[in-house]
Structures are given as C-alpha cells and as structure tokens.
Amino acid sequence: MSTGQALRAAAEPHVAGDRIPGLVALAARGGDVHAAALGTLTAGEDRPVQRDSLFRIASVTKPITGAATLALIAEGLLGLDEPVGRLLPELTSRRVLRRMDGPLDDTVPARREITVRDLLTFTFGFGFAQEMFVAEQPWPVMAAESELGLATLGWPDAGRQPGPDEWIAGLGSLPLLAQPGERWMYNTGASVLGVLLARAAGMPYGEVLRTRLFEPLGMRDTAFWTADTGRLSTAYRAGEGGALEVWDEPGGLWAAPRAFDDGAAGLVSTADDLLAFGRMLLHGGRPVLPEDAAAAMLTDQLTEGQLQDGGLGPPMAKGDSWSFCQAVHADGTAGWDGGFGTSFVIDPARNLAVIILTQRAFDGPVLPAVHRDVRAAVLAG
C-alpha cells in the first residue's frame, strides 16, 4: 500500500457527520506529497472538504509565533535574553503569588525581570498549570483573569478579548503564578509574544506575520480572519451526551477582524500553508530564519528543573520537552497540536511533515485517534 493509500485508509473510518464531519490529512517526505480531503465542511450539507479548505488551527498558531519572534531577533529588533520591559512596561517589576491558589494581594517581588526567552519557552511565570484544573474552587487569579476577558487560562474565547494594549495592561495587573524562569506553564507566553512583536515592529501582529513569514513562504491563506468563508469549515465540539454541537460557524468569529490577534491560538490556515512552514523548519529556516534559529526550534530549551516543576501533563510523554513555542518529542519529532482539532508534526530525520486538520474539538488532553492513526500509517509507510 502506498503512503497516499495508507493515509486515506487511516483517516476514512473517522469521518462521519456525527464524529468528524470533514478533514484534510497531508504527508510530505521531501518532494513526495500525499493528501486526502474527506467529508464535508458542515455536517449534513453537501459542500465537500477540499485540499485548500480553511481551518481554525488553534494552538498550531504557537510554532508560527515562535518563528516570527526568532525572525525579529535576527533583524535586531529584539534580543533573546533581553528583558521585555523596554517594549512591555506593563510586565516590569512583577509580583508573584506566594501560593498559586492564594489571594491576589499575598505576593512577593519577582527575583528578576521577564525575558524574551522566558516567553518563548513558556517559563515567564503565567499560564496553564495542571493544578488549577483539579482545584475544588477556582483560584482567585483565574477569576480575575476571566473578569478581564484575557481568555488565556481556559478555552479560547476570541470574542471576549480586548485590544492588545488593554489585554497586556490587564495581564500586567495580575500577579505571576511563579517566579520568571522557574517552571513551564502553557499558553500565555505566545499571546504575550504577539503584543511584543507588534510593538517591536511598529505594526499590527497580523502584519508582522504577513511580512516576515507568510509572504516569503507563500502562505497566502494563513491569517487571523478570512473573507473567504465559503472555504472555512464549521467548528464543532462535544455537547450533551457527546453529540456534536456547532461552536463557530463559517460566518462567525473568524469572518472579520477581531480586537486581539492572539499569538497562541488565533490563526486560520490550510494544509499546504502549514506544509510550507514545516518545510522551512526542515530546510534550515530558508528563506525567513537563520539556520541556527531554525535548529533552536527543534531543540529542547527547558532546564531539568523547569521540566520537572512544570509538569507538562498528558499531552507530553516521558522524554518529551519544549523548545520555542512548540514541543520536541522523544522520538526526534517536533510540532504541536490545536485543540480545535488540528495537528502539525515534522520529523527532521525523515524529512517528513504530517498535517491533520479537522474542526472537531479535542475532548481532552490526549491526541484523538484520527491523528494518532494517520501518523502511525504514514510512519509505517
């Protein structure tokens, strides 16, 4: 069985209107590219998914934000170990909670300033911590974050987030959960980077991505919104009893510009655009990053203490770690997954990229079966 046949055979059993209405799966080894487009953009309708269909890629946005940061560092607009206060004064002289679940006024001074590296490695002191999701009562910092509409400690809520200046001011009004550089915490670092890069380049974050990455790489369909809603899949998540319910329609949140271009989860894209991004990393960063910057994105960037104290949780297996805004895995692969139903992984040893795009939100932290099955079929080929 060819790679293309294996890819389609692995994906087909998962595609059904009551499970995954439609998907695009793509595998590329060098110049050998195979893709399967299955199902429909909306359950119960007859618009078929095409190879160039658009999907909200959620946290697959994060590696793109990491690469954009390294591009501005290469331009000299930022320093990797520079404190962020020059451009983000809202994040200087931070206070840190004595206990992550404690009252907001029970704090100590931060031992040092937050750096660009801290944001890239998700170790700046704020973000998802496993403990907050098993607590009997919501932590005070979670309640305050929700009231500010930051949408960075839970399910993405692009409709609530304020503009970048108000967003970063809101974050700066909250204490950190941990000392800068102390432990890994998911998500928020990439959102902060979007604000930082916009200020460093003197333009909206979407323009930073367009000029530094998307145009040079030919990623013509990747953006924070699309007017071409006829190509955009309806987004679903599990409702009562596990039945699918519509979460966002093609004419919904991604059909017009929003107040906040979220560097953690905001982009729409296509399989071929993400392949262009993956090939850039596989080919030494050309033409947008220096070779050493591309190599850094494929290299573990956490210290043993950050990894141990961070508790990367169920999405990460033993031996896995984190680089700059994406995971590096024990098997030599790198990439990340998006909770709206997307995954992106590259294997430098095989010169391989595997991209799976659905719009069926994950039910939990474990990668859904369709993603695991397609990857396994491709790797066995």
Number of C-alpha atoms within 10 A of each C-alpha: 8 9 20 21 15 19 25 21 16 21 25 17 10 20 17 15 15 14 16 25 27 27 30 25 27 26 26 23 18 13 9 10 16 19 21 20 20 23 22 22 28 23 21 11 11 10 14 18 23 18 17 16 23 28 28 31 28 25 28 30 28 31 27 23 29 24 28 26 32 26 24 19 18 16 12 11 14 22 17 18 11 14 20 23 16 14 16 19 13 17 23 17 15 22 23 24 22 19 12 22 17 14 14 20 12 13 18 14 14 19 13 13 18 25 19 24 21 25 28 28 26 30 27 26 26 27 21 21 20 15 11 16 13 9 10 7 9 12 18 14 21 19 11 16 19 16 12 19 18 25 22 26 20 14 9 19 14 20 14 16 21 19 15 22 13 16 20 20 15 18 21 18 15 21 25 26 25 22 23 23 23 17 28 31 25 24 23 24 29 30 25 22 24 27 23 24 26 19 19 20 15 11 11 16 25 22 15 23 24 18 12 18 22 23 13 13 20 14 19 14 21 24 21 25 21 22 13 13 18 13 19 26 28 25 25 25 20 17 11 7 6 11 11 20 14 14 16 16 16 21 15 13 16 24 16 13 13 18 15 25 25 31 31 28 26 25 25 20 26 25 25 21 18 26 24 16 22 27 23 20 25 22 15 16 21 15 14 23 23 14 15 11 21 22 15 15 25 24 20 18 19 21 14 11 12 20 19 12 12 20 16 22 13 12 13 18 11 10 9 18 23 26 22 30 28 30 25 25 23 13 10 14 19 27 25 21 26 23 22 26 29 29 24 25 25 26 20 18 10 14 15 23 28 27 26 27 28 31 29 26 20 19 14 10 11 12 19 16 12 21 23 15 17 24 22 14 18 24 16 9 12
